[in-house]
């Protein structure tokens, strides 16, 4: 009887821990980036984009009539201001839209779905640009934003090219890496987060995985990753490179040095050349 009680307590404790892990993943503390458009000489228009489920997403539009458009997606748990240095590098040649993904920045949403619903949100951003007469469209995303860019580009033919810096290849793999210190317990813990997602969100938000989307991509892709990335292991880039092997217009910029998000000196120029070549 006592053993059964101990077992019940351990199971209950594990379930509570797994629920807490899930909740912290989808409701992380938000990082407000202390940058403003004026710091980069950018004149922006504050715009709002509506999602399929009725949320208002905040965005900055830097219009350039007659030019192709690039949507910039920030990482987790930052906001659109983190993309301002890249926006400044692209603005002389492109219309640029910087989007606060759901839950982050000034956008609505009680949680992030780590790419599952965000890929549809990106489609609504493309709709917005089309309604304003801007296009064709390319997308650049960092980290979570890069994963969203790959997921959406595999489903939306209006996205002419996608660039992703340090995207995760698979949320399940990322979870196993994050909880590696738990040894074998990492597997049921990550498995339970998928159960909680189905229960609270109605879907397994780990599917489709960006690596699965990458295997279906025919549009040009620029994948950027650092071998020293301390948050998204380089193994994710290797998986994505393998998935993109059949895409003749896939390009790879793998950095020997640099922490998560560190940019090489010529990065904005390289990104501009990529989009100028394919988004027209």
BELHU-V817117 format. One record per residue. N is the residue number from 0. RES is the residue in three letters. SS is DSSP state (~ for helix, > for strand, _ for the rest). OMEGA is omega in whole degrees, 0 to 359 (999 if undefined). D_LAST is the distance of its C-alpha to the last C-alpha in whole Angstrom. Layout:
# BELHU-V817117
N_RES_SS_OMEGA_D_LAST, N_RES_SS_OMEGA_D_LAST
This chain:
# BELHU-V817117
0_UNK___181_71, 1_UNK_~_178_70, 2_UNK_~_178_68, 3_UNK_~_178_66, 4_UNK_~_178_66, 5_UNK_~_180_65, 6_UNK_~_180_62, 7_UNK_~_179_61, 8_UNK_~_180_61, 9_UNK_~_179_58, 10_UNK_~_179_56, 11_UNK_~_178_56, 12_UNK_~_178_55, 13_UNK_~_180_52, 14_UNK_~_178_51, 15_UNK_~_179_51, 16_UNK_~_180_49, 17_UNK_~_177_47, 18_UNK_~_178_46, 19_UNK_~_178_46, 20_UNK_~_178_43, 21_UNK_~_184_41, 22_UNK_~_178_42, 23_UNK_~_179_41, 24_UNK_~_184_38, 25_UNK_~_175_36, 26_UNK___180_38, 27_UNK___170_37, 28_UNK___184_38, 29_UNK___180_35, 30_UNK___176_34, 31_UNK___182_34, 32_UNK___186_32, 33_UNK___177_33, 34_UNK___179_30, 35_UNK___180_29, 36_UNK_~_181_26, 37_UNK_~_178_28, 38_UNK_~_183_29, 39_UNK_~_178_26, 40_UNK___182_26, 41_UNK___172_23, 42_UNK___186_24, 43_UNK___172_23, 44_UNK_>_175_23, 45_UNK_>_182_25, 46_UNK_>_180_24, 47_UNK_>_179_25, 48_UNK_>_181_24, 49_UNK_>_178_26, 50_UNK___178_26, 51_UNK___181_28, 52_UNK___169_31, 53_UNK___177_31, 54_UNK___175_31, 55_UNK_>_178_29, 56_UNK_>_180_27, 57_UNK_>_180_26, 58_UNK_>_171_23, 59_UNK_>_176_22, 60_UNK_>_174_19, 61_UNK_>_188_18, 62_UNK___170_16, 63_UNK___185_14, 64_UNK___179_13, 65_UNK___181_10, 66_UNK___172_8, 67_UNK___186_6, 68_UNK_>_174_9, 69_UNK_>_175_11, 70_UNK_>_180_14, 71_UNK_>_182_17, 72_UNK_>_182_20, 73_UNK___179_24, 74_UNK___184_26, 75_UNK___6_30, 76_UNK___186_32, 77_UNK___178_30, 78_UNK___187_28, 79_UNK_~_180_25, 80_UNK_~_179_26, 81_UNK_~_182_26, 82_UNK_~_184_22, 83_UNK_~_178_23, 84_UNK_~_179_23, 85_UNK_~_178_19, 86_UNK_~_180_18, 87_UNK_~_179_20, 88_UNK_~_182_18, 89_UNK_~_188_14, 90_UNK___179_15, 91_UNK___184_15, 92_UNK___185_12, 93_UNK___159_10, 94_UNK_>_184_12, 95_UNK_>_175_14, 96_UNK_>_177_17, 97_UNK_>_189_20, 98_UNK_>_166_22, 99_UNK___178_25, 100_UNK___185_26, 101_UNK___181_29, 102_UNK___185_32, 103_UNK___177_31, 104_UNK___181_30, 105_UNK___179_31, 106_UNK___176_30, 107_UNK___179_32, 108_UNK___182_33, 109_UNK___178_37, 110_UNK___171_35, 111_UNK___176_32, 112_UNK___170_31, 113_UNK___175_30, 114_UNK___187_27, 115_UNK___178_28, 116_UNK___181_28, 117_UNK_~_180_25, 118_UNK_~_174_22, 119_UNK_~_177_23, 120_UNK_~_178_23, 121_UNK_~_176_19, 122_UNK_~_178_19, 123_UNK_~_175_20, 124_UNK_~_175_18, 125_UNK_~_176_15, 126_UNK_~_181_17, 127_UNK_~_181_18, 128_UNK_~_179_15, 129_UNK_~_180_14, 130_UNK_~_178_18, 131_UNK___178_17, 132_UNK___180_14, 133_UNK___178_11, 134_UNK___354_8, 135_UNK___193_6, 136_UNK_>_168_8, 137_UNK_>_181_9, 138_UNK_>_169_13, 139_UNK_>_177_16, 140_UNK_>_177_19, 141_UNK_>_175_22, 142_UNK___175_26, 143_UNK_~_179_26, 144_UNK_~_177_22, 145_UNK_~_176_21, 146_UNK_~_178_23, 147_UNK_~_180_22, 148_UNK_~_180_18, 149_UNK_~_181_19, 150_UNK_~_183_21, 151_UNK_~_182_19, 152_UNK_~_178_16, 153_UNK___185_19, 154_UNK___187_19, 155_UNK___183_16, 156_UNK___178_14, 157_UNK___177_12, 158_UNK_>_187_11, 159_UNK_>_181_8, 160_UNK_>_181_10, 161_UNK_>_174_13, 162_UNK_>_184_15, 163_UNK_>_179_19, 164_UNK_>_177_22, 165_UNK___173_25, 166_UNK___171_25, 167_UNK___179_28, 168_UNK___186_28, 169_UNK___181_31, 170_UNK_~_179_33, 171_UNK_~_176_36, 172_UNK_~_180_36, 173_UNK_~_178_35, 174_UNK_~_178_38, 175_UNK_~_178_40, 176_UNK_~_182_39, 177_UNK_~_183_40, 178_UNK___181_43, 179_UNK_~_182_44, 180_UNK_~_179_47, 181_UNK_~_180_49, 182_UNK___186_49, 183_UNK___180_49, 184_UNK_~_180_49, 185_UNK_~_183_46, 186_UNK_~_177_45, 187_UNK_~_180_47, 188_UNK_~_179_46, 189_UNK_~_177_42, 190_UNK_~_180_43, 191_UNK_~_177_44, 192_UNK_~_176_41, 193_UNK_~_177_40, 194_UNK_~_179_43, 195_UNK_~_179_43, 196_UNK_~_178_39, 197_UNK_~_183_40, 198_UNK_~_186_43, 199_UNK_~_185_41, 200_UNK_~_178_38, 201_UNK___183_38, 202_UNK___167_36, 203_UNK___188_36, 204_UNK___177_33, 205_UNK___180_33, 206_UNK___1_31, 207_UNK___177_29, 208_UNK___177_28, 209_UNK_~_180_25, 210_UNK_~_176_26, 211_UNK_~_177_27, 212_UNK_~_181_23, 213_UNK_~_181_22, 214_UNK_~_181_24, 215_UNK_~_187_22, 216_UNK___174_18, 217_UNK___180_16, 218_UNK___177_13, 219_UNK_>_180_12, 220_UNK_>_171_15, 221_UNK_>_181_16, 222_UNK_>_181_20, 223_UNK_>_179_22, 224_UNK_>_176_26, 225_UNK_>_177_29, 226_UNK___180_32, 227_UNK___182_34, 228_UNK___184_32, 229_UNK___181_36, 230_UNK___176_34, 231_UNK___185_32, 232_UNK___182_33, 233_UNK_~_177_32, 234_UNK_~_177_33, 235_UNK_~_178_30, 236_UNK_~_179_27, 237_UNK_~_177_29, 238_UNK_~_180_29, 239_UNK_~_177_26, 240_UNK_~_178_25, 241_UNK_~_180_28, 242_UNK_~_181_26, 243_UNK___187_22, 244_UNK___183_24, 245_UNK___181_23, 246_UNK___183_19, 247_UNK___181_19, 248_UNK___174_15, 249_UNK_>_179_17, 250_UNK_>_184_18, 251_UNK_>_175_21, 252_UNK_>_182_22, 253_UNK_>_186_26, 254_UNK_>_179_28, 255_UNK___184_32, 256_UNK___174_33, 257_UNK___177_32, 258_UNK___183_33, 259_UNK___177_30, 260_UNK___178_28, 261_UNK___184_28, 262_UNK___173_26, 263_UNK___186_26, 264_UNK___184_26, 265_UNK___189_22, 266_UNK_~_182_20, 267_UNK_~_178_18, 268_UNK_~_178_17, 269_UNK_~_180_17, 270_UNK_~_179_14, 271_UNK_~_179_12, 272_UNK_~_179_12, 273_UNK_~_182_11, 274_UNK_~_177_8, 275_UNK_~_182_7, 276_UNK_~_191_7, 277_UNK_~_183_6, 278_UNK___182_4, 279_UNK___999_0
